[in-house]
Amino acid sequence: MTLAVGGLIAGAVMAAAPWSRRWLPRVIAGIVTLGIALGTGVLCIDHISR
C-alpha cells in the first residue's frame, strides 16, 4: 500500500510541475514516473523476500 501511495505521489508531482506548457508530456512523464516507482519497489520487495 505504501508503494502505491508513493508511486502516485511521485507521478502526481511530475505531472503537476509546470515544466511544460503542454499537458500531454506532463501526463506521460507522470505515468512513466509512476511505473518506474512501482516497478522498482516491487523488484526490491521481491529481492528482499527471497
mmCIF entry with sequence, helices, sheets and N, C-alpha, C, O atoms, coordinates in Angstrom:
data_MODEL
# 
_entry.id   MODEL 
# 
_entity.id                         1 
_entity.type                       polymer 
_entity.pdbx_number_of_molecules   1 
# 
_entity_poly.entity_id                      1 
_entity_poly.type                           'polypeptide(L)' 
_entity_poly.nstd_linkage                   no 
_entity_poly.nstd_monomer                   no 
_entity_poly.pdbx_seq_one_letter_code       MTLAVGGLIAGAVMAAAPWSRRWLPRVIAGIVTLGIALGTGVLCIDHISR 
_entity_poly.pdbx_seq_one_letter_code_can   MTLAVGGLIAGAVMAAAPWSRRWLPRVIAGIVTLGIALGTGVLCIDHISR 
_entity_poly.pdbx_strand_id                 A 
# 
loop_
_entity_poly_seq.entity_id 
_entity_poly_seq.num 
_entity_poly_seq.mon_id 
_entity_poly_seq.hetero 
1 1  MET n 
1 2  THR n 
1 3  LEU n 
1 4  ALA n 
1 5  VAL n 
1 6  GLY n 
1 7  GLY n 
1 8  LEU n 
1 9  ILE n 
1 10 ALA n 
1 11 GLY n 
1 12 ALA n 
1 13 VAL n 
1 14 MET n 
1 15 ALA n 
1 16 ALA n 
1 17 ALA n 
1 18 PRO n 
1 19 TRP n 
1 20 SER n 
1 21 ARG n 
1 22 ARG n 
1 23 TRP n 
1 24 LEU n 
1 25 PRO n 
1 26 ARG n 
1 27 VAL n 
1 28 ILE n 
1 29 ALA n 
1 30 GLY n 
1 31 ILE n 
1 32 VAL n 
1 33 THR n 
1 34 LEU n 
1 35 GLY n 
1 36 ILE n 
1 37 ALA n 
1 38 LEU n 
1 39 GLY n 
1 40 THR n 
1 41 GLY n 
1 42 VAL n 
1 43 LEU n 
1 44 CYS n 
1 45 ILE n 
1 46 ASP n 
1 47 HIS n 
1 48 ILE n 
1 49 SER n 
1 50 ARG n 
# 
_struct_asym.id          A 
_struct_asym.entity_id   1 
# 
loop_
_struct_conf.conf_type_id 
_struct_conf.id 
_struct_conf.pdbx_PDB_helix_id 
_struct_conf.beg_label_comp_id 
_struct_conf.beg_label_asym_id 
_struct_conf.beg_label_seq_id 
_struct_conf.pdbx_beg_PDB_ins_code 
_struct_conf.end_label_comp_id 
_struct_conf.end_label_asym_id 
_struct_conf.end_label_seq_id 
_struct_conf.pdbx_end_PDB_ins_code 
_struct_conf.beg_auth_comp_id 
_struct_conf.beg_auth_asym_id 
_struct_conf.beg_auth_seq_id 
_struct_conf.end_auth_comp_id 
_struct_conf.end_auth_asym_id 
_struct_conf.end_auth_seq_id 
_struct_conf.pdbx_PDB_helix_class 
_struct_conf.details 
_struct_conf.pdbx_PDB_helix_length 
HELX_P HELX_P1 AA1 THR A 2  ? ALA A 16 ? THR A 2  ALA A 16 1 ? 15 
HELX_P HELX_P2 AA2 TRP A 23 ? ILE A 48 ? TRP A 23 ILE A 48 1 ? 26 
# 
_struct_conf_type.id          HELX_P 
_struct_conf_type.criteria    ? 
_struct_conf_type.reference   ? 
# 
loop_
_atom_site.group_PDB 
_atom_site.id 
_atom_site.type_symbol 
_atom_site.label_atom_id 
_atom_site.label_alt_id 
_atom_site.label_comp_id 
_atom_site.label_asym_id 
_atom_site.label_entity_id 
_atom_site.label_seq_id 
_atom_site.pdbx_PDB_ins_code 
_atom_site.Cartn_x 
_atom_site.Cartn_y 
_atom_site.Cartn_z 
_atom_site.occupancy 
_atom_site.B_iso_or_equiv 
_atom_site.pdbx_formal_charge 
_atom_site.auth_seq_id 
_atom_site.auth_comp_id 
_atom_site.auth_asym_id 
_atom_site.auth_atom_id 
_atom_site.pdbx_PDB_model_num 
ATOM 1   N N  . MET A 1 1  ? 0.823  -1.189  0.000   1.00 0.00 ? 1  MET A N  1 
ATOM 2   C CA . MET A 1 1  ? 0.000  0.000   0.000   1.00 0.00 ? 1  MET A CA 1 
ATOM 3   C C  . MET A 1 1  ? 0.870  1.256   0.000   1.00 0.00 ? 1  MET A C  1 
ATOM 4   O O  . MET A 1 1  ? 0.578  2.214   -0.716  1.00 0.00 ? 1  MET A O  1 
ATOM 5   N N  . THR A 1 2  ? 1.913  1.252   0.784   1.00 0.00 ? 2  THR A N  1 
ATOM 6   C CA . THR A 1 2  ? 2.813  2.402   0.828   1.00 0.00 ? 2  THR A CA 1 
ATOM 7   C C  . THR A 1 2  ? 3.480  2.625   -0.513  1.00 0.00 ? 2  THR A C  1 
ATOM 8   O O  . THR A 1 2  ? 3.701  3.764   -0.925  1.00 0.00 ? 2  THR A O  1 
ATOM 9   N N  . LEU A 1 3  ? 3.799  1.539   -1.190  1.00 0.00 ? 3  LEU A N  1 
ATOM 10  C CA . LEU A 1 3  ? 4.421  1.637   -2.507  1.00 0.00 ? 3  LEU A CA 1 
ATOM 11  C C  . LEU A 1 3  ? 3.494  2.325   -3.496  1.00 0.00 ? 3  LEU A C  1 
ATOM 12  O O  . LEU A 1 3  ? 3.931  3.182   -4.263  1.00 0.00 ? 3  LEU A O  1 
ATOM 13  N N  . ALA A 1 4  ? 2.227  1.960   -3.484  1.00 0.00 ? 4  ALA A N  1 
ATOM 14  C CA . ALA A 1 4  ? 1.256  2.563   -4.398  1.00 0.00 ? 4  ALA A CA 1 
ATOM 15  C C  . ALA A 1 4  ? 1.076  4.054   -4.104  1.00 0.00 ? 4  ALA A C  1 
ATOM 16  O O  . ALA A 1 4  ? 1.006  4.869   -5.025  1.00 0.00 ? 4  ALA A O  1 
ATOM 17  N N  . VAL A 1 5  ? 1.004  4.399   -2.845  1.00 0.00 ? 5  VAL A N  1 
ATOM 18  C CA . VAL A 1 5  ? 0.840  5.807   -2.466  1.00 0.00 ? 5  VAL A CA 1 
ATOM 19  C C  . VAL A 1 5  ? 2.071  6.612   -2.878  1.00 0.00 ? 5  VAL A C  1 
ATOM 20  O O  . VAL A 1 5  ? 1.948  7.707   -3.427  1.00 0.00 ? 5  VAL A O  1 
ATOM 21  N N  . GLY A 1 6  ? 3.246  6.071   -2.614  1.00 0.00 ? 6  GLY A N  1 
ATOM 22  C CA . GLY A 1 6  ? 4.479  6.760   -3.016  1.00 0.00 ? 6  GLY A CA 1 
ATOM 23  C C  . GLY A 1 6  ? 4.579  6.933   -4.518  1.00 0.00 ? 6  GLY A C  1 
ATOM 24  O O  . GLY A 1 6  ? 4.989  7.989   -5.000  1.00 0.00 ? 6  GLY A O  1 
ATOM 25  N N  . GLY A 1 7  ? 4.208  5.905   -5.259  1.00 0.00 ? 7  GLY A N  1 
ATOM 26  C CA . GLY A 1 7  ? 4.229  5.996   -6.713  1.00 0.00 ? 7  GLY A CA 1 
ATOM 27  C C  . GLY A 1 7  ? 3.232  7.016   -7.237  1.00 0.00 ? 7  GLY A C  1 
ATOM 28  O O  . GLY A 1 7  ? 3.534  7.774   -8.159  1.00 0.00 ? 7  GLY A O  1 
ATOM 29  N N  . LEU A 1 8  ? 2.048  7.031   -6.650  1.00 0.00 ? 8  LEU A N  1 
ATOM 30  C CA . LEU A 1 8  ? 1.042  8.014   -7.062  1.00 0.00 ? 8  LEU A CA 1 
ATOM 31  C C  . LEU A 1 8  ? 1.485  9.440   -6.752  1.00 0.00 ? 8  LEU A C  1 
ATOM 32  O O  . LEU A 1 8  ? 1.272  10.347  -7.557  1.00 0.00 ? 8  LEU A O  1 
ATOM 33  N N  . ILE A 1 9  ? 2.092  9.637   -5.603  1.00 0.00 ? 9  ILE A N  1 
ATOM 34  C CA . ILE A 1 9  ? 2.576  10.975  -5.247  1.00 0.00 ? 9  ILE A CA 1 
ATOM 35  C C  . ILE A 1 9  ? 3.682  11.411  -6.201  1.00 0.00 ? 9  ILE A C  1 
ATOM 36  O O  . ILE A 1 9  ? 3.679  12.548  -6.672  1.00 0.00 ? 9  ILE A O  1 
ATOM 37  N N  . ALA A 1 10 ? 4.626  10.521  -6.488  1.00 0.00 ? 10 ALA A N  1 
ATOM 38  C CA . ALA A 1 10 ? 5.712  10.863  -7.410  1.00 0.00 ? 10 ALA A CA 1 
ATOM 39  C C  . ALA A 1 10 ? 5.173  11.181  -8.796  1.00 0.00 ? 10 ALA A C  1 
ATOM 40  O O  . ALA A 1 10 ? 5.608  12.144  -9.427  1.00 0.00 ? 10 ALA A O  1 
ATOM 41  N N  . GLY A 1 11 ? 4.230  10.381  -9.271  1.00 0.00 ? 11 GLY A N  1 
ATOM 42  C CA . GLY A 1 11 ? 3.634  10.639  -10.577 1.00 0.00 ? 11 GLY A CA 1 
ATOM 43  C C  . GLY A 1 11 ? 2.841  11.935  -10.618 1.00 0.00 ? 11 GLY A C  1 
ATOM 44  O O  . GLY A 1 11 ? 2.879  12.667  -11.607 1.00 0.00 ? 11 GLY A O  1 
ATOM 45  N N  . ALA A 1 12 ? 2.122  12.213  -9.536  1.00 0.00 ? 12 ALA A N  1 
ATOM 46  C CA . ALA A 1 12 ? 1.336  13.450  -9.478  1.00 0.00 ? 12 ALA A CA 1 
ATOM 47  C C  . ALA A 1 12 ? 2.227  14.681  -9.452  1.00 0.00 ? 12 ALA A C  1 
ATOM 48  O O  . ALA A 1 12 ? 1.917  15.684  -10.095 1.00 0.00 ? 12 ALA A O  1 
ATOM 49  N N  . VAL A 1 13 ? 3.323  14.617  -8.722  1.00 0.00 ? 13 VAL A N  1 
ATOM 50  C CA . VAL A 1 13 ? 4.257  15.748  -8.673  1.00 0.00 ? 13 VAL A CA 1 
ATOM 51  C C  . VAL A 1 13 ? 4.853  15.984  -10.052 1.00 0.00 ? 13 VAL A C  1 
ATOM 52  O O  . VAL A 1 13 ? 4.971  17.129  -10.488 1.00 0.00 ? 13 VAL A O  1 
ATOM 53  N N  . MET A 1 14 ? 5.228  14.921  -10.738 1.00 0.00 ? 14 MET A N  1 
ATOM 54  C CA . MET A 1 14 ? 5.812  15.063  -12.070 1.00 0.00 ? 14 MET A CA 1 
ATOM 55  C C  . MET A 1 14 ? 4.789  15.638  -13.054 1.00 0.00 ? 14 MET A C  1 
ATOM 56  O O  . MET A 1 14 ? 5.138  16.467  -13.894 1.00 0.00 ? 14 MET A O  1 
ATOM 57  N N  . ALA A 1 15 ? 3.536  15.205  -12.955 1.00 0.00 ? 15 ALA A N  1 
ATOM 58  C CA . ALA A 1 15 ? 2.504  15.695  -13.866 1.00 0.00 ? 15 ALA A CA 1 
ATOM 59  C C  . ALA A 1 15 ? 2.079  17.126  -13.533 1.00 0.00 ? 15 ALA A C  1 
ATOM 60  O O  . ALA A 1 15 ? 1.703  17.875  -14.434 1.00 0.00 ? 15 ALA A O  1 
ATOM 61  N N  . ALA A 1 16 ? 2.132  17.514  -12.276 1.00 0.00 ? 16 ALA A N  1 
ATOM 62  C CA . ALA A 1 16 ? 1.662  18.841  -11.869 1.00 0.00 ? 16 ALA A CA 1 
ATOM 63  C C  . ALA A 1 16 ? 2.728  19.921  -12.000 1.00 0.00 ? 16 ALA A C  1 
ATOM 64  O O  . ALA A 1 16 ? 2.398  21.106  -12.056 1.00 0.00 ? 16 ALA A O  1 
ATOM 65  N N  . ALA A 1 17 ? 3.991  19.536  -12.049 1.00 0.00 ? 17 ALA A N  1 
ATOM 66  C CA . ALA A 1 17 ? 5.065  20.529  -12.121 1.00 0.00 ? 17 ALA A CA 1 
ATOM 67  C C  . ALA A 1 17 ? 4.980  21.279  -13.450 1.00 0.00 ? 17 ALA A C  1 
ATOM 68  O O  . ALA A 1 17 ? 4.809  20.654  -14.497 1.00 0.00 ? 17 ALA A O  1 
ATOM 69  N N  . PRO A 1 18 ? 5.093  22.584  -13.425 1.00 0.00 ? 18 PRO A N  1 
ATOM 70  C CA . PRO A 1 18 ? 4.932  23.377  -14.650 1.00 0.00 ? 18 PRO A CA 1 
ATOM 71  C C  . PRO A 1 18 ? 6.206  23.442  -15.498 1.00 0.00 ? 18 PRO A C  1 
ATOM 72  O O  . PRO A 1 18 ? 6.663  24.540  -15.816 1.00 0.00 ? 18 PRO A O  1 
ATOM 73  N N  . TRP A 1 19 ? 6.780  22.320  -15.866 1.00 0.00 ? 19 TRP A N  1 
ATOM 74  C CA . TRP A 1 19 ? 7.989  22.310  -16.682 1.00 0.00 ? 19 TRP A CA 1 
ATOM 75  C C  . TRP A 1 19 ? 7.680  22.326  -18.164 1.00 0.00 ? 19 TRP A C  1 
ATOM 76  O O  . TRP A 1 19 ? 8.587  22.438  -18.989 1.00 0.00 ? 19 TRP A O  1 
ATOM 77  N N  . SER A 1 20 ? 6.402  22.215  -18.512 1.00 0.00 ? 20 SER A N  1 
ATOM 78  C CA . SER A 1 20 ? 5.982  22.286  -19.907 1.00 0.00 ? 20 SER A CA 1 
ATOM 79  C C  . SER A 1 20 ? 4.608  22.935  -19.964 1.00 0.00 ? 20 SER A C  1 
ATOM 80  O O  . SER A 1 20 ? 3.778  22.728  -19.078 1.00 0.00 ? 20 SER A O  1 
ATOM 81  N N  . ARG A 1 21 ? 4.374  23.714  -21.002 1.00 0.00 ? 21 ARG A N  1 
ATOM 82  C CA . ARG A 1 21 ? 3.059  24.347  -21.134 1.00 0.00 ? 21 ARG A CA 1 
ATOM 83  C C  . ARG A 1 21 ? 2.019  23.363  -21.626 1.00 0.00 ? 21 ARG A C  1 
ATOM 84  O O  . ARG A 1 21 ? 0.827  23.544  -21.377 1.00 0.00 ? 21 ARG A O  1 
ATOM 85  N N  . ARG A 1 22 ? 2.454  22.323  -22.323 1.00 0.00 ? 22 ARG A N  1 
ATOM 86  C CA . ARG A 1 22 ? 1.523  21.326  -22.843 1.00 0.00 ? 22 ARG A CA 1 
ATOM 87  C C  . ARG A 1 22 ? 1.250  20.267  -21.795 1.00 0.00 ? 22 ARG A C  1 
ATOM 88  O O  . ARG A 1 22 ? 2.146  19.896  -21.037 1.00 0.00 ? 22 ARG A O  1 
ATOM 89  N N  . TRP A 1 23 ? 0.019  19.777  -21.744 1.00 0.00 ? 23 TRP A N  1 
ATOM 90  C CA . TRP A 1 23 ? -0.373 18.835  -20.699 1.00 0.00 ? 23 TRP A CA 1 
ATOM 91  C C  . TRP A 1 23 ? 0.002  17.405  -21.030 1.00 0.00 ? 23 TRP A C  1 
ATOM 92  O O  . TRP A 1 23 ? 0.253  16.620  -20.115 1.00 0.00 ? 23 TRP A O  1 
ATOM 93  N N  . LEU A 1 24 ? 0.052  17.032  -22.312 1.00 0.00 ? 24 LEU A N  1 
ATOM 94  C CA . LEU A 1 24 ? 0.302  15.641  -22.667 1.00 0.00 ? 24 LEU A CA 1 
ATOM 95  C C  . LEU A 1 24 ? 1.691  15.143  -22.233 1.00 0.00 ? 24 LEU A C  1 
ATOM 96  O O  . LEU A 1 24 ? 1.780  14.055  -21.666 1.00 0.00 ? 24 LEU A O  1 
ATOM 97  N N  . PRO A 1 25 ? 2.769  15.890  -22.474 1.00 0.00 ? 25 PRO A N  1 
ATOM 98  C CA . PRO A 1 25 ? 4.072  15.407  -21.992 1.00 0.00 ? 25 PRO A CA 1 
ATOM 99  C C  . PRO A 1 25 ? 4.129  15.269  -20.475 1.00 0.00 ? 25 PRO A C  1 
ATOM 100 O O  . PRO A 1 25 ? 4.787  14.366  -19.958 1.00 0.00 ? 25 PRO A O  1 
ATOM 101 N N  . ARG A 1 26 ? 3.446  16.157  -19.762 1.00 0.00 ? 26 ARG A N  1 
ATOM 102 C CA . ARG A 1 26 ? 3.443  16.068  -18.297 1.00 0.00 ? 26 ARG A CA 1 
ATOM 103 C C  . ARG A 1 26 ? 2.699  14.835  -17.824 1.00 0.00 ? 26 ARG A C  1 
ATOM 104 O O  . ARG A 1 26 ? 3.138  14.180  -16.879 1.00 0.00 ? 26 ARG A O  1 
ATOM 105 N N  . VAL A 1 27 ? 1.581  14.501  -18.459 1.00 0.00 ? 27 VAL A N  1 
ATOM 106 C CA . VAL A 1 27 ? 0.817  13.313  -18.086 1.00 0.00 ? 27 VAL A CA 1 
ATOM 107 C C  . VAL A 1 27 ? 1.624  12.055  -18.396 1.00 0.00 ? 27 VAL A C  1 
ATOM 108 O O  . VAL A 1 27 ? 1.674  11.128  -17.588 1.00 0.00 ? 27 VAL A O  1 
ATOM 109 N N  . ILE A 1 28 ? 2.251  12.029  -19.563 1.00 0.00 ? 28 ILE A N  1 
ATOM 110 C CA . ILE A 1 28 ? 3.077  10.866  -19.926 1.00 0.00 ? 28 ILE A CA 1 
ATOM 111 C C  . ILE A 1 28 ? 4.237  10.706  -18.950 1.00 0.00 ? 28 ILE A C  1 
ATOM 112 O O  . ILE A 1 28 ? 4.537  9.592   -18.520 1.00 0.00 ? 28 ILE A O  1 
ATOM 113 N N  . ALA A 1 29 ? 4.892  11.810  -18.596 1.00 0.00 ? 29 ALA A N  1 
ATOM 114 C CA . ALA A 1 29 ? 6.000  11.740  -17.638 1.00 0.00 ? 29 ALA A CA 1 
ATOM 115 C C  . ALA A 1 29 ? 5.507  11.281  -16.270 1.00 0.00 ? 29 ALA A C  1 
ATOM 116 O O  . ALA A 1 29 ? 6.206  10.537  -15.581 1.00 0.00 ? 29 ALA A O  1 
ATOM 117 N N  . GLY A 1 30 ? 4.329  11.708  -15.874 1.00 0.00 ? 30 GLY A N  1 
ATOM 118 C CA . GLY A 1 30 ? 3.763  11.264  -14.598 1.00 0.00 ? 30 GLY A CA 1 
ATOM 119 C C  . GLY A 1 30 ? 3.476  9.776   -14.596 1.00 0.00 ? 30 GLY A C  1 
ATOM 120 O O  . GLY A 1 30 ? 3.737  9.095   -13.605 1.00 0.00 ? 30 GLY A O  1 
ATOM 121 N N  . ILE A 1 31 ? 2.938  9.262   -15.699 1.00 0.00 ? 31 ILE A N  1 
ATOM 122 C CA . ILE A 1 31 ? 2.657  7.827   -15.797 1.00 0.00 ? 31 ILE A CA 1 
ATOM 123 C C  . ILE A 1 31 ? 3.947  7.022   -15.805 1.00 0.00 ? 31 ILE A C  1 
ATOM 124 O O  . ILE A 1 31 ? 4.034  5.977   -15.161 1.00 0.00 ? 31 ILE A O  1 
ATOM 125 N N  . VAL A 1 32 ? 4.954  7.506   -16.535 1.00 0.00 ? 32 VAL A N  1 
ATOM 126 C CA . VAL A 1 32 ? 6.256  6.811   -16.561 1.00 0.00 ? 32 VAL A CA 1 
ATOM 127 C C  . VAL A 1 32 ? 6.884  6.813   -15.173 1.00 0.00 ? 32 VAL A C  1 
ATOM 128 O O  . VAL A 1 32 ? 7.420  5.797   -14.732 1.00 0.00 ? 32 VAL A O  1 
ATOM 129 N N  . THR A 1 33 ? 6.821  7.941   -14.486 1.00 0.00 ? 33 THR A N  1 
ATOM 130 C CA . THR A 1 33 ? 7.365  8.028   -13.127 1.00 0.00 ? 33 THR A CA 1 
ATOM 131 C C  . THR A 1 33 ? 6.644  7.067   -12.193 1.00 0.00 ? 33 THR A C  1 
ATOM 132 O O  . THR A 1 33 ? 7.280  6.394   -11.382 1.00 0.00 ? 33 THR A O  1 
ATOM 133 N N  . LEU A 1 34 ? 5.334  6.999   -12.300 1.00 0.00 ? 34 LEU A N  1 
ATOM 134 C CA . LEU A 1 34 ? 4.557  6.057   -11.501 1.00 0.00 ? 34 LEU A CA 1 
ATOM 135 C C  . LEU A 1 34 ? 4.994  4.623   -11.781 1.00 0.00 ? 34 LEU A C  1 
ATOM 136 O O  . LEU A 1 34 ? 5.190  3.839   -10.853 1.00 0.00 ? 34 LEU A O  1 
ATOM 137 N N  . GLY A 1 35 ? 5.144  4.284   -13.046 1.00 0.00 ? 35 GLY A N  1 
ATOM 138 C CA . GLY A 1 35 ? 5.575  2.933   -13.414 1.00 0.00 ? 35 GLY A CA 1 
ATOM 139 C C  . GLY A 1 35 ? 6.952  2.586   -12.899 1.00 0.00 ? 35 GLY A C  1 
ATOM 140 O O  . GLY A 1 35 ? 7.180  1.479   -12.413 1.00 0.00 ? 35 GLY A O  1 
ATOM 141 N N  . ILE A 1 36 ? 7.868  3.526   -13.005 1.00 0.00 ? 36 ILE A N  1 
ATOM 142 C CA . ILE A 1 36 ? 9.227  3.285   -12.515 1.00 0.00 ? 36 ILE A CA 1 
ATOM 143 C C  . ILE A 1 36 ? 9.225  3.109   -10.999 1.00 0.00 ? 36 ILE A C  1 
ATOM 144 O O  . ILE A 1 36 ? 9.889  2.212   -10.479 1.00 0.00 ? 36 ILE A O  1 
ATOM 145 N N  . ALA A 1 37 ? 8.487  3.953   -10.290 1.00 0.00 ? 37 ALA A N  1 
ATOM 146 C CA . ALA A 1 37 ? 8.434  3.848   -8.825  1.00 0.00 ? 37 ALA A CA 1 
ATOM 147 C C  . ALA A 1 37 ? 7.834  2.516   -8.390  1.00 0.00 ? 37 ALA A C  1 
ATOM 148 O O  . ALA A 1 37 ? 8.362  1.851   -7.500  1.00 0.00 ? 37 ALA A O  1 
ATOM 149 N N  . LEU A 1 38 ? 6.736  2.135   -9.018  1.00 0.00 ? 38 LEU A N  1 
ATOM 150 C CA . LEU A 1 38 ? 6.099  0.865   -8.640  1.00 0.00 ? 38 LEU A CA 1 
ATOM 151 C C  . LEU A 1 38 ? 6.959  -0.333  -9.046  1.00 0.00 ? 38 LEU A C  1 
ATOM 152 O O  . LEU A 1 38 ? 7.108  -1.282  -8.276  1.00 0.00 ? 38 LEU A O  1 
ATOM 153 N N  . GLY A 1 39 ? 7.518  -0.289  -10.242 1.00 0.00 ? 39 GLY A N  1 
ATOM 154 C CA . GLY A 1 39 ? 8.352  -1.396  -10.706 1.00 0.00 ? 39 GLY A CA 1 
ATOM 155 C C  . GLY A 1 39 ? 9.583  -1.597  -9.849  1.00 0.00 ? 39 GLY A C  1 
ATOM 156 O O  . GLY A 1 39 ? 9.926  -2.726  -9.498  1.00 0.00 ? 39 GLY A O  1 
ATOM 157 N N  . THR A 1 40 ? 10.246 -0.508  -9.513  1.00 0.00 ? 40 THR A N  1 
ATOM 158 C CA . THR A 1 40 ? 11.433 -0.596  -8.668  1.00 0.00 ? 40 THR A CA 1 
ATOM 159 C C  . THR A 1 40 ? 11.071 -1.118  -7.283  1.00 0.00 ? 40 THR A C  1 
ATOM 160 O O  . THR A 1 40 ? 11.792 -1.942  -6.720  1.00 0.00 ? 40 THR A O  1 
ATOM 161 N N  . GLY A 1 41 ? 9.964  -0.643  -6.735  1.00 0.00 ? 41 GLY A N  1 
ATOM 162 C CA . GLY A 1 41 ? 9.531  -1.100  -5.416  1.00 0.00 ? 41 GLY A CA 1 
ATOM 163 C C  . GLY A 1 41 ? 9.185  -2.575  -5.400  1.00 0.00 ? 41 GLY A C  1 
ATOM 164 O O  . GLY A 1 41 ? 9.549  -3.294  -4.469  1.00 0.00 ? 41 GLY A O  1 
ATOM 165 N N  . VAL A 1 42 ? 8.483  -3.027  -6.424  1.00 0.00 ? 42 VAL A N  1 
ATOM 166 C CA . VAL A 1 42 ? 8.108  -4.444  -6.488  1.00 0.00 ? 42 VAL A CA 1 
ATOM 167 C C  . VAL A 1 42 ? 9.354  -5.321  -6.623  1.00 0.00 ? 42 VAL A C  1 
ATOM 168 O O  . VAL A 1 42 ? 9.452  -6.365  -5.978  1.00 0.00 ? 42 VAL A O  1 
ATOM 169 N N  . LEU A 1 43 ? 10.306 -4.899  -7.459  1.00 0.00 ? 43 LEU A N  1 
ATOM 170 C CA . LEU A 1 43 ? 11.553 -5.674  -7.594  1.00 0.00 ? 43 LEU A CA 1 
ATOM 171 C C  . LEU A 1 43 ? 12.334 -5.696  -6.287  1.00 0.00 ? 43 LEU A C  1 
ATOM 172 O O  . LEU A 1 43 ? 12.919 -6.721  -5.937  1.00 0.00 ? 43 LEU A O  1 
ATOM 173 N N  . CYS A 1 44 ? 12.352 -4.591  -5.567  1.00 0.00 ? 44 CYS A N  1 
ATOM 174 C CA . CYS A 1 44 ? 13.060 -4.528  -4.283  1.00 0.00 ? 44 CYS A CA 1 
ATOM 175 C C  . CYS A 1 44 ? 12.402 -5.442  -3.258  1.00 0.00 ? 44 CYS A C  1 
ATOM 176 O O  . CYS A 1 44 ? 13.093 -6.165  -2.541  1.00 0.00 ? 44 CYS A O  1 
ATOM 177 N N  . ILE A 1 45 ? 11.081 -5.418  -3.182  1.00 0.00 ? 45 ILE A N  1 
ATOM 178 C CA . ILE A 1 45 ? 10.370 -6.272  -2.243  1.00 0.00 ? 45 ILE A CA 1 
ATOM 179 C C  . ILE A 1 45 ? 10.590 -7.752  -2.600  1.00 0.00 ? 45 ILE A C  1 
ATOM 180 O O  . ILE A 1 45 ? 10.783 -8.590  -1.719  1.00 0.00 ? 45 ILE A O  1 
ATOM 181 N N  . ASP A 1 46 ? 10.558 -8.059  -3.904  1.00 0.00 ? 46 ASP A N  1 
ATOM 182 C CA . ASP A 1 46 ? 10.783 -9.434  -4.342  1.00 0.00 ? 46 ASP A CA 1 
ATOM 183 C C  . ASP A 1 46 ? 12.192 -9.893  -3.963  1.00 0.00 ? 46 ASP A C  1 
ATOM 184 O O  . ASP A 1 46 ? 12.381 -11.029 -3.528  1.00 0.00 ? 46 ASP A O  1 
ATOM 185 N N  . HIS A 1 47 ? 13.157 -9.030  -4.124  1.00 0.00 ? 47 HIS A N  1 
ATOM 186 C CA . HIS A 1 47 ? 14.541 -9.365  -3.793  1.00 0.00 ? 47 HIS A CA 1 
ATOM 187 C C  . HIS A 1 47 ? 14.709 -9.570  -2.277  1.00 0.00 ? 47 HIS A C  1 
ATOM 188 O O  . HIS A 1 47 ? 15.406 -10.488 -1.845  1.00 0.00 ? 47 HIS A O  1 
ATOM 189 N N  . ILE A 1 48 ? 14.078 -8.724  -1.493  1.00 0.00 ? 48 ILE A N  1 
ATOM 190 C CA . ILE A 1 48 ? 14.199 -8.828  -0.028  1.00 0.00 ? 48 ILE A CA 1 
ATOM 191 C C  . ILE A 1 48 ? 13.497 -10.085 0.492   1.00 0.00 ? 48 ILE A C  1 
ATOM 192 O O  . ILE A 1 48 ? 13.970 -10.716 1.438   1.00 0.00 ? 48 ILE A O  1 
ATOM 193 N N  . SER A 1 49 ? 12.382 -10.443 -0.119  1.00 0.00 ? 49 SER A N  1 
ATOM 194 C CA . SER A 1 49 ? 11.607 -11.575 0.397   1.00 0.00 ? 49 SER A CA 1 
ATOM 195 C C  . SER A 1 49 ? 12.212 -12.937 0.052   1.00 0.00 ? 49 SER A C  1 
ATOM 196 O O  . SER A 1 49 ? 11.708 -13.964 0.507   1.00 0.00 ? 49 SER A O  1 
ATOM 197 N N  . ARG A 1 50 ? 13.257 -12.963 -0.723  1.00 0.00 ? 50 ARG A N  1 
ATOM 198 C CA . ARG A 1 50 ? 13.885 -14.249 -1.065  1.00 0.00 ? 50 ARG A CA 1 
ATOM 199 C C  . ARG A 1 50 ? 14.809 -14.715 0.014   1.00 0.00 ? 50 ARG A C  1 
ATOM 200 O O  . ARG A 1 50 ? 15.418 -15.778 -0.111  1.00 0.00 ? 50 ARG A O  1 
# 
